[in-house]
Each structure stands twice: as structure tokens, then as C-alpha cells.
């Protein structure tokens, strides 16, 4: 076989390999499969180790700050401020039951739909206090969690009064980065299943949407906008006491037909870090109730859904390289990695904040395709080099002696 025939054979083999590569998507997928698996495992390990936390929280914070707050909240807050704590309660805890009853009576005169009392009343001083109201009254309850038993153990409400009044747990879970984002409707405890404080308030006020399931699933709180500009009515307890004696409070008060939460804003006793910054517990509870009234929070997707979307991401990039030229496929891939990751994050977490869970597999597929193209290029370069050498040899053979 002479050199010309060898060159033709190499060109044909090169053409056949290119045609085979172009026609066989499955071959391309098979080559990319190890990269799929490695990137998926790496993503899982990094997420478990908390390496994506900063990326997630930055995007989540921005998203929630950009959301418009409701035009008018159906929740109002009455706060026992530091001044109220000193003037009404003498700066002493637990709070004086008689003074607390005065505030509750004043709120009730404004004809709200319900009053949620976000104040700890486990002390025995509250057992015999004559708390009453002509509107539904719901009390906050605390609990201790046993990691060994994987269960909550309830603390007393109203000093352990029997029968127990309407109440709900004010347990709030922080994520691993110390930010509070989630809530539950029900909790399993050593004394059976009990509602959360926010869910108990909604149920007792007959405002719980009928389509929301009662379970222990964790859901995202829909914090919206800057907390300093929320359209949520809020005033100190001392002002409520003053206004309740005036004209119009019983007929057209600003809290009429609203859900009112009575909480403490004294002694820096109940603060939580949220995507919008530090908030008092009563403000967080108000945000949870507002979230429920708008249809409930979204649940994070499970690992199966995330894994399936990661696979779909990778297949989308493979199809680009299969149907487009290499240069175009690389260009579209570089431009599409972040948008595609953000869309998948929105589908699974209803937030753009978790794009980092999907970007690694897209980068892995892109790098694998570039790597394969470089290997093919090296093969082509080697063939061209051999052809040049053969061509030089042929030229030498044809030289006259």
C-alpha cells in the first residue's frame, strides 16, 4: 500500500469516526456518565458540609428583599416595649398576670378575630389567674427537644392549668447557617401531636385555609420586603390601654377583624436572625401567619427530584453538543449554565438561592465535552503529522537519482 492509499484510508477512518460520533448520542452520553456521577456525588458532599450556604443565603436574602410586602396585612401586633415592661410590670418577669389580663381585655374591645399571646406563661403564678376573653385566645407554649428520643417534651402553659387552654408551640428551627427560614404546622411530642402557635391561631380564628394539609412537613416562611416598611399595624401595649377607653375603639379600631399577636419587645429576650435581618419572635410568627393566609409556604424538593433535574441539566448540554457545532455549543453552554441552574433552583426550592446545587453538573458536562474535543483534536493532529511525514517520504522517493 503506497503513501497515497494510506492517506485516503486515514481520511476515511477519520471521517467515519466523526460521523459515528455525530450520529450516536448514546456514545456521547456513555462518555459523559462518569462525569455525571462524580459531579452529583461532589455536589451532595459539598451541600452536606455547608459549602453552598453563603451562595444560597445571599441569593435568598436578595430575593426576599425584592419582593413587595402585602398592601395591607391581616395581622396586627401589640408589643410590650421596654417602657411598658418597666411602667406596667415593674421590670419584673414573669409578667404580672393581672396587668397582662388588662392588656388582653383592651385588645379584645377592638374586636379582633383572635388574640395570640406570644408570652411564656409556664410559671405557677399564671395557674389561678382569671384569663378570659370574648374573642378566641391562644397561648404560646415552649418545649424541650430530646435528641436521644427524637421528640419534644412540652412545658406548661398558664402554669399547668387544667383543662389546658388553646395553645401552640413557638418552636422555630434555624438552618445550619443560623438563619431562620422554616416553620411547621404540627409537631410530634411525647404527649401526642400538637399544633404550632401560628397554626393554632389560624385554626382558632377560623382563618386556616381549608386546602392546607395538617402535617409535620417543614415549609419555607415567605418573608417579604423590608421589615421596616411592612404594612402591618403595630403599636405598644400602653397605647392600646389608652386607646381602648376612647370613642371608636369598639366600633372602628385599627385592629378590628385582624389577627392580633401580643408579644414582648423588652429585655432583648426573643430575637431571631432571618433572611431580612434580625426580627423579634412575634414578628416571625406574624410572617408565618401571613405566609399561611397566602396559601402556605413552599416545601423544599426531595433528593430524588434534585437528582432528576441534575440529570436533565446534563442531557440538555449534551444535546447542544450533539446538534450544534462545537463552538456554538460551548458558547450557548457558557451563557446558559447560570440561567439553567437558577430555573432548576426555582422549580425545586421556589427560590433562585439554590442554583449552586445544579451548576456543578453543567460545568462537569461542559468540561467533559471540551476534554473529548481536545482528545479528538490531538488524534487529528497526529494523523496530519503522519500524512506530512508520508508526503515528505514520497517526495524523496520521487527525486531523480
Buried (B, 14 or more C-beta within 10 A) or exposed (E): EEBEEEBEEBEEEBEEEEEEBEEEBEEBBEBBEEBBEBBBEEBBEBBEEEEBBEBBBEBBBEBBBEEEBBEEBBBBBBBBBBEBBEEBBEEEBBBBBEBBBBBBBBBBBBBBBBBBBBBBBBBEBBBEBEBEBEBBBBBBBBBEBEEEEEBBEBBBBBBBBEEBBBBBBBBBEEBEEEBBBBBBBBBEBEEEEBBBBBBBBBBBBEBBEEEBEEEEBEBBBBBBBEBEEBEBBBBBBBBBBEBBEEEEBEEEBEBBEBBBBBBBBBEEEBEBBBBBEEBBBBBBBBBBBBBBBEEBBBBBBEEEEBBEBBEBBBBBBBBBBBEBEBEEBBEBBEEBBBEBBBBBBBBBBBBBBBBBBBBBBBBBBBEBBBEBBEEBEEEEEEBEEBBEEBEEEEEEEEEEE
